[in-house]
């Protein structure tokens, strides 16, 4: 389970870095997490 969560986090981070702040907000909304 932990490995799966870490993998998902790595993928999300990679997407956020690749796509920029707009996508980061969108992902945060989908996950229900508030990122600054």
Buried (B, 14 or more C-beta within 10 A) or exposed (E): EEEEEEEEEEEBEEBBEEEEEEBBEEBBEEEEEEEE
